[in-house]
């Protein structure tokens, strides 16, 4: 049986892929990720701190129409994917 946290990690992966493909706006992705309470509660506190920092950067970066020298949305999306991969390793299997 899938745990609520594992189910929410799947939701995170799905939303991240939608964001990558342009089918989800950064703000909507951020709202989705922030609402994944079971996942965030199941992880060590440092994971929540990192996730919230990444989401803040995503929302701030969404204000720019193009990539700037100080912000790369692709790098940020890669960091979110890495976060999700590491988070999955922390969940009880």
C-alpha positions, -999 to +999 in steps of 0.1 A: +000+000+000+013+035-009+018+059+020+003+094+019+038+108+017+047+085-013+015+095-030+023+132-025+058+126-039+042+112-070+020+143-072+051+165-068+068+146-097+037+150-119+034+187-112+071+192-118+068+176-152+038+198-160+058+228-150+088+217-173+064+213-202+048+246-197+014+232-187+016+246-151+026+281-141+054+285-115+030+300-089+006+271-093+034+245-090+046+263-058+011+262-043+008+225-051+042+218-035+035+238-004+002+219+001+019+185+002+017+183+040+021+145+044+053+145+023+068+176+040+060+162+074+075+128+066+109+143+057+137+157+079+133+194+086+162+204+063+142+190+033+114+214+041+138+243+044+155+235+011+121+230-007+107+263+006+139+281-006+136+266-040+099+275-043+107+311-032+134+313-059+109+298-085+083+324-077+108+352-077+123+341-110+089+338-126+088+376-126+114+376-153+103+368-188+137+355-199+167+339-182+190+364-166+226+359-156+215+355-120+187+331-126+183+300-146+149+284-145+163+252-160+189+249-131+161+255-106+139+228-122+169+205-121+173+213-084+137+206-077+140+172-095+171+164-074+152+174-042+124+150-052+149+122-059+166+126-025+133+130-007+121+097-022+152+081-007+142+094+028+107+079+027+102+045+043+100+019+015 
